[in-house]
């Protein structure tokens, strides 16, 4: 039998645009946070590294965590600890392409990660070689496999016999970097330079500074020096002189804990108490990238920065002393969001946005559960009206006025300032229901009104009469052409000929009685070939042929984020946009792309809550505010996310059996072929595909060839479990 995996990346999207060199700013990133709620072992983070597979390893106060974009797995570090060893505990990580992953703690214990056993194993304990108090601040591993230890009492190394020997004594060592055969040592009193060929003669490069961290720019022959309380320094290694660094804010007087290379032009600076800064290596100029100040969406949960790491994709991983991990994803999506701000009348009145409209004056109207909010873009002021009414649907009228359909209070016509011009209700005899779900104006200027229980109503332009149609339980109304109006109901949709009064019914439950599909129609979008897209509640999206009455269905199995489809739009490129009960999707030539990998997209959208704005943007109303997206800025692209098996565990084994079988399975997985005994017929297979920018876009299907009849359902869970195969 063979296990066959599919990793689905149905259609990936990217922002169109040219690539230019520009200074890093926070609006180039989307931020994600990882803390206790996501499975992080502690909010106190000291070190972050990336391995060759793209997995991120995070050292916290409690232990080591592995994160692959979906799942955090926590590892403990073994050892006979005294209670005092755990006080002020600080862990570090080191990854070497040749020698693998290493962890260490401040007490001098060094651990190696065993891939075969999937655990950290103690490699050495410095307390067995060194007497007295030990504080291990830095572990460095050179290309020859030699360990260098930065301790509170000096610099040490292990020799060929695996003994630990003293190299530089009576120095409090905080950091170690190497360039070829030269070491640079950051100490509490300055910087030492040490040659491999002359270890007994360290050279003092800089004195009088408590140095916390170092970075060597080999191209420019410059050494960047982060201090405890005297800022960031940069030294020309050809002349051993300090170069001026411009625009250091007062935050630089706090400890500089991290200096990270971002690219050939840029360094990232992590400051304990100041956030993350960017330094231009050419101009020697610094500016703030992000901190806990939350005036934008890109902010940190803690300013006490200890770790700053750039991954292979250009994302920035930030570990702080109190705020866990923040990931700055290098992909600024062409979206913005609008939400209610508590206690601020100059914001959206309520986050449940039932509809959106742009009036003739270019003002944006939002129908909410607490009335109407009007955003005047020229004055940048909010106006709230019809307070207390549940506004459900909007329709643009003349001279900036707007029709408003409510839930329980009929229909209002408001002027451009939000003042009531007219009020229609069932009690007054003007409507058949007070629970209005849809209002549309056709090409003759006539108004169509539909709702929860009453019949469809058509009001002639200028109040010159009205017409009732025997259509109830209306969800939405769409103008098809000058003669026809379509009406979506809980049982199919109707096509009304306003000239003849004839009604044709389509896609009803009676028509579908032999098919597994939903006749509860919420949204409609008509095509030129006599077909129509139907968004249903519970049954996904149907492409319905009105002549043959045949349909093609798209559901979550094809990649939709939800089977509740609430609005449909076609962009200028002819692509279909779909809002659902769990995010947005894009369909291009029958390929479905789930857009929920984009930050703030995965919301529960409301029925028919959409507006195509004059500036080309799409606006979607949800239960949590409004999402604005620029459709033309989205185009297709490919990206790398290699699929790999990460493990196989056989169930119902004793501890000894599991221990002996683990390396055997590891070797079989490495060779790409696993063969198990007949009795080992209950097992769990784990796998992953890592791409942090597009992690929400990745899902899996699997089938055990010769055993399963069908592929599994799409899932983001990288696990397949079998029992008694």
N, C-alpha and C positions, 0 to 999 in steps of 0.2 A: 504494500500500500504506500501511496505517496501523499503527503500533505501539500496542496497547491495553494499558494497565496496570491491574492490580487491586492495591490495597493492602489486605491482610486484617487486620482487627481483629475477630476472630470474636465474642468476647464479652469485654468488658473489666470488670474487677472493681475495687471500691473498698471502703474501710472505711466502714461505716455509722457515723454519729455527727453530732452537732451541731457547728457551727462557733462557737467562742468565742475571745475574746482571751485569750491566755496567753503567758507568757514562753517564749522558745525554750529548749528543753533538748535534749540529745543523743538522748534516747529518742523524739523526734519524727522522727528521720531514720534512713535506712539508708545505709550508707557504701559507696562503690565507689572503687577506686583505679586510676589509670592511670599506668603507668610504661613501662620499656623493653619488657616482655613484651607490652604492648598496642600498641606502636609509637611511643611518645613518643620524640622525638629526643634528649631529655636529661632527667635527673631534676631538673635545676636549673631552676626555673620562676620567672619574674619578673613576668609579666603575663597576665591572662585577660580576654577581652571576648567578648560575644555579638553576632552580626550580626542583621539583620532577619529572616532565615530560621530563626533559632534555632540555627545552627551556632556552636560555640565555637572561638575562636582562642586559641592558647596560645603565648606567647613563652618560649622556653627559651634556654639558653646557646648552643645550636647553630643554632637557626633558629626558624621559625614553623610551628606544627602546627595543622591544622584537624580537628575532631572532630565527628561527627554522631550519635554514639551507637553506631555500628557500626565505623566505619573512621576511622583517623587518616591524614591526608595531610600530608606534610612539605614545606615550602618553604624554599629557601635565599635569602639576601639577597645580591644581586650587589654587586660593588665591588672596587676594587683595594686590597686590604688588605695592610698590613705585618704581620709576625709580632706586633709590639707592639700592634696594634689588637685582636688576638684575646685578649690577656691581660686577665683581669678583665672579660671581655665581659659586657655587660648589655643586654638587648633590652627594648623596651617596645611596647605596642600602644595604639591609639586608634581608636575607632569612632564615626563621626558619621552620623546618619540621612541627612543631605543630601550629605555629602562622602565617605562610604564609609570603607574600612578603611585605616589607616596603621600603619606600623611604624617604629621608630627604634632606633638603637644609641647607646652611650655616646660614640662617636667623633664624633657629629654628623651621621650619615647618616640621611636621612629617605626612606622608601619608601611608594609608593602601590600598593595591590593592584588590578591590572587584571582585571576580571571577564572581559573578552573573551579575554585571553591566559592567564588563570588563573596569574598569576605576580606577584611583587612587582617593581616598577620603581623605580629610584632617582629621587626627585623633586628633592632638593637635597643638597648637602654643605656644612655650615657652615664647614668648613675653607677653602672658597673665598671666604668673606666675613670670617672672623675669624682673626686671627693668634694664634700661641701655642697652649698646651695647651687642648684642648676636652674637657669632660666634660658631655655632655647628659644631665641627670637627668629632665627632664619636657618633654613636648610637649603643648601645649594648642591646640585649634582652636575658635575662637568661631563664633557663628552668622553672622557676616559673612564667614567664610572666611579670617580672619586667623590665622596661626600665631604662637604665643607659645612661646619657647624658654627653659626654665630651665637655666642653665649654671653651671659652677663660677665663672665670672667675671661673672655678672650675669643680668639679664632682657633678652631680645631679642625682636624681632618682625619679621615680613616686611611690607613696605609694598605699596602698589598696584602698584609696578613690580617686585615680587618681589625687592627688595633686603632684606637683613637689617640691621636698625638696632638700636643699643643703646638700651634704655629705662632700666634701673637698673643702675648699674655697681658693681663691687667688692662684690658680694653672692653668696654661694654658695647658689643657688636649688635647692630640692629638690622643691617642689610648687607648682602653680598651680590655683586654682579661681576661678570667676567667677559673679557674681550680677548679671544685667542689665548695667549699664555699670561695674561695679566689679570689680576683681581683688583677690584675696587671695593674697599671695606668702609661702610658707613658706621660710625661709632658715636657715642655720646659726646665726644670731644672733637669730631671732625671727620675727615676722609683720609684713609690710608691707601696707598698703591703698593701692590705686591706682585713681584714677578715669580713665576713658577720656578725659574732657574736660580732664584736668590731669595728663598723664603725667609731667611733669617735677617733680611735687611728691608723691612717695610719703610716706605717713604711717605712722609706726611704731606699730603696735597693741600689740605685745608684744616685750619684749627679754629677753635672758638665757637663752634656751632654743634648743637645736638642734632645729629643727622639721623633721620628716620628711614628714608628710602632713597634709592638711586636709580638712574636710568642713563645708559651710555648710548649716545648717537654716534655710531661708528663712522657714518658717512661724513659728518661734519666735524668729527673729533671733538665732541662736546659731552660733558658730563653734567646731567641735570641732578640737582641735589635738593631733596625735600627735608626741611628741618622741623624741629619741634615747635619753635616759637620765633624764628627769624626768617620766615618766608621760604620762597622757592628761589634757588640759586642756579646759575648755569656757568660752567667753567670751560674755557677754551683749553683743551688738553695740549695743544702745541705750545702755548705760552704760560699755562697754569694761572691765567688771570680770569677774574669773574666778569661776566658780561652783564650789562644792564638789562633788566626785565621790566617791561612797561605794564602799567595799569594793574598792579597787584592790589587787590582790595584788602580791607582790614581782616577779612577771613583768612588770609594767608599767614597771619600771625598765630593761627591755630596749627596743630600738628598736621603736617602733610604726610598722609599714610600711604598714598599710592601714586605712582607715576607710570602711566601705561601708554605704550605706543599705539596710536590709532591708525595713522598712515604716514607717508613720508613727509607730510607737512604739519602734522597735528599730534599733540600730546594731550592725554586726559589726566587731570590732576584731582585726586580724591583728598578732601580736607576734612579732618575730624572736627565737626562743628560748623562746617561751611558749605557742604555740598560738593558738586563736581564742576570743575572748571575746564575750559579748553585753552590751550596755549598754541599759538602759531609759532612753529619752530624757526621760520624765516624772520618774521617781524619781531619775535620775542615779546609778544603781546598776549595778555590773558583776558578772557571774558567768561562770565558765568554761563554754564550750560543748563544746570538744573539744581534745585534744592527743594526744601519743603514748602516754599511759598507756592500757593495753589491758585494763583490768578489765571493760570492756563491748565490744560488737561495734563501737561507734562510736568509732574512733580514727584518728589521722593517722599517716603514715609519716615525717613530719618536723615538728619544732617551729619551724623557721626560716621563718616565714610571710612571704611577699612579696606575695602576691595573694589577695584575697578578693572574689568576684564573685557577685551574686545574679542568676539568670537569670529569664526571664519566668514560669516556673512556680513560683518560690520555692525552687528548689534552690540550694545553696551550693557554689561551686567554689573550691577552696583550692589555691594553688600554694605549694610550699615550696622551700627552697634545696637540699634533698637528697632529698626524698621524692616528687617528681613532683607529680601532681594527685590530690587526693581530692575526690570528689563526694558531698555530703550530700544525698541524695534526700529531699524532703519527702513522705514517705509511709511512716509506720511501720506495717508490715504486721502483722496479728494472728497472728504466728508467733513461736515460740521454738525454739531448737535445743539439743540435748544431745549432747555428744561426750566421748570419753575425753581426760583430761588426763594427759599423759605424766608418770610418776613420782608421780602423786597417787592413792592408793588410795581417797580420797573422791571418786571420779568413776566414770563408766561403765567397766566392765572392758575393753571392746573396742568399736571403732566399727562392726563388722559386726553389725548388730542384725537377727536373723532373725525375731523375733516379740516381741509386747508383750502384757501382760495386767495387768489391775487385779484384785487378789484381793478377797475378801469384807471385808477390813479396810481397803480403800482404798489399799493399798500398790501401787506400780508395779513390775512384774517385767519384766526385759529379757533375752531369750535371745540370747546372743552366741556368737562363736566361741571364747570363753574362759570359758564357763560362764554362770551366772546372776548378774545384778546386781539387787538389790532396793533401791528408794528409799523410805525411810520419810518421808513428808511431814511428820508431826508432829514427829519428832526431827531431821529434816533430815540424816539419816545414811544412808550406803550400807552394804549388807551383800552380800558376794560369796560365792557357794557353787557347788558342783558344778564347782569349778575344773578346768580341763583338758578338760572335755567340750565338744563342739560342740553347743550347745543350739539346736534348730531350731524347735520349736513348743511353745506353752503352752496350757493349758486350766484354767480356774478350777475348784476343787473346794470341799469344805466347810471351814468354820472357818478360812478364810485359807490353806488348803493349795492347792497348784498341781501339776498334772500337767505333766511336762517330757518331750518327745520329743527324742531326740538322734540324731546321725548316727553310727551305729556302736555305740552302747552302750544301745540299747533305750529303755525308759521308766522315769522316776522319779516317785514321788509325794513332794513335799517339804512339810514343815509351814510355818507362817507365818514361822518363823525361818530357813528354808532347810535344815533337817535332813532327812535321808532317812528316810521312813516305809516306803517299799516300792520295790523295784527289779524290773522285769520285763525279761526278755531272751529271745532265741530259744534260747539254750543251756539255759535253765531250763525251756523248753517253754511259756512263757506267751505268746510272740509268734511271728509268722510271719516277721518281719524285724527287724533291729536298726537299720535306717536309716529313721527315722520322719519323715514329712513333715507329718502332720496328726493332731490329736487333737480330738475334739468330744464333748461330753456332750449327749444328746438330752433331751427333756422328761420322759422316764421316769427319768432319771438314769443311763441306760446309756451306756457309753463306747465310742466308735468310734475305731479306730486304723488308719491307713493309711500305707504307706511305699513305698520304692523298688522292692522286688522281691517281697515276700510278699503274701499275699491280705489283703483287707479283714477286719478283726477287730472283732466287737462283743462287749464284755464286760458282762455283766449287773451291775446295781447291787449292791454288797455282795459281789461275787465269786461270785454264785450260778449261774455258768455262762457259756458264751461261744458265739458263732456265727461261722462263717467264710463268706465270700462270695467267689465266683470273680471278683474284681476286683483287678487288679494295676497297678503303675506309677502310683500315686496321687499327685496333686499337692495336693489340698485336699478337705475334707469340709464340707458345709453341712447344717444341720438345716432341712428345708422345713416340716414340720408334725409332729404327734404320730405319724403313721404312716410318714412318708417321710424318707429321708436321701439327699442328692445327693452324688455322688463324682466329682470332676474327675480325669481321667486324661490320659495322653499321646495317647489316641485317643478323643476325645469325653468325654461324661459319662454316668453311670449314675444312675438313680433306683431306690432300693431301698425296697421295702415291707417293713418289719420285721415286720408281722403275718403276711404270707403268704410272705415270702422271695422274692417275685418281683422280677426285675431287668429294667428297661427301659433300653436304650442309645440315646443321642441324639448327634447332631452328630459322627458318626464320619468318618474319612477316606473310607470307602466311600460314605457318604452325600454327601460333598462332591466326589466324583471328577471332576465336570464343572465345578467352581467353583474359583476361585483364592482359597482360604481355608485357615486353619489349624485342625486338629482337636486341637492340643496345648492343652488347657484348663488354665489355672492358677487362675482365680477365677470364682466364680459369684454372681449376685445375682438372686433370683427375684421376679417381679412378680405382681400379683393377677390379671392377664388371661391366664394360661397362657403367658406369655413369660418368658424368662430372659436376663439379660445374661451374656455369656461373655467373660472376659478370656483371650486366647490369647498364646502365645509366638510372635512373628513375624508374626502375622496381625491384630493390632489387637484391636478390640472388636466383638463380634457381638451383635445383638439377635435372639434365636432364638425362633421360635414353635413350641412343642412339639406343637401340633395339626397345623399345616400343614407343619412342618419347613422353613419358609422363614426366611431371615435377612437382616438389614441390617447392613452392615459399616461401621465407622468406623476409619480409619487415619490416618497422618500427613498424608495428602492432605486430610482433613477437619479437621486441626488438632491431632491427638494429638501429644504430644512424642516418642512412641516407639510402635512396633508391638508391643512386649513389655508386656502389661498384667498387673499382678501382684496388684492388690487392687481391690475395688469396694465402695462404701458409698453409702447414701442419707442425706442430711441432713434435718433437720426441715422444710425447705422443699420436699422432694421432689426435690432435685437430685442428680445422680449424680457422685460423686467417684471419680477413677481414678488409681491410682498405677502408674507405668510404669518401664521401665528407664532413663528419662531425664527424670524430673520428674513433676509432678502436672497433672491436667486436671480441668475441671469441665464437665459436660454439663447444660444446662438447655433442655428442649423441643427437643432435637436440635441445639442450638447448642453447639459445642465451644469452650471457652476453655482455652488453654494457660496455666498459672499460672507458668511459669518466669520471667516478668518479675519476680516477687517474689524478693527476695534469699534465698539459701540453700534455695530450693525445687528447683532443677535438680540433683537427685541421682539416683543409681541405686538405686531402691527394691528391697527384697527380697520374694520371693514370700510372699503372705499375711501380711506383717508389718504388722499394723494392730491398733489397739485404740480402741474408742469409750469414752472416759473418763466417769466420773460427773459431772465438772464441765462436760460438754458439748463438750470439745475432742476432736479427732481426733489420734491419735498414729501416725506412720508410721516404720517402721524401714528404714534404708538401709545401704549399704556405708560410709557416713560419718556414723554417729550417728543421732539421732532428731529428727524434725520434729514439733512440736506446732502445730496450727492451729485457730483458732476459726471453724468454718464459718458460724455465724450472723452473724459480723462482716463477711462478704463479700457484697456486693450489686452489681448491674449499674450501669454508668454509661457515659457517652459522654465522649470526649476528643478534642481537636484534634490532628491530625498530618497537615498538608497534604502531598500528594504533589506533587513537582516534579521536572522534568528538570534535571539538573545539567551534562550535557555529551553531546556526540556526537563520536567520533573516527573518522576514516576511516583504514583500514589501507593500508599499502603506498604511502605518499606520500613524496616527497622533503621535505627540511626546508623548502625554499622554498614548495612546494605546501601543506604543512601550515600554514605561517605565513600565507599569503595566504587560505587557506580558513577559518581559525579564526574571524576576526571575522564572516565571512559566516554560518557555522553559528550563531554566538552570536545574531545578529540574527534568524535564522529560528526558533531556539528561543524567543526572546523573543516572537515573533509567533504561536507555537503551530503553525507549519507548516514542515516541513523537506522540501525537494525536492533530491535528489542526482542528479548525472549518472549515466548507465548504468555508467560505469567505476568509480564509487565504490560498488561493491556489497559491500564487506566493511567492517564498521563495528562499533563498540561504543557502546552507549547507556548512560548512567549516570543514576540517579535516586535519590531519597531521601525519606523521611518521618521527621521528627524529633519524638520525644517522649521525653525522658530517663527519665521515671517509668515509662513503659510500652514502652520500646524493645524489650524481649524479646518483646513481644506482637505486634510488627509483622512481617509477611512479605508477599512480593510474588508475583504471577503475571503473565505477559505473553504476548501473542500478536501476531504480525505479520500483520495482516489481509490476506488474499489470498495469503499465503505459507505460514504455519503452519497445520496442520490442527487442532492441539490446543493448549490452554493449557499453558504450562510448569509444571513442578512448583513447589510452594511453596518459597520460598527467602528468607532474610534478606539475601542478597547483592544489592545494588542495581545490578545490571549485566545487560544483555542483549547477547549477541555473535552476530553473523551473518557468514557467509562466503559469497561468490559467490552473492548473492541474485539 
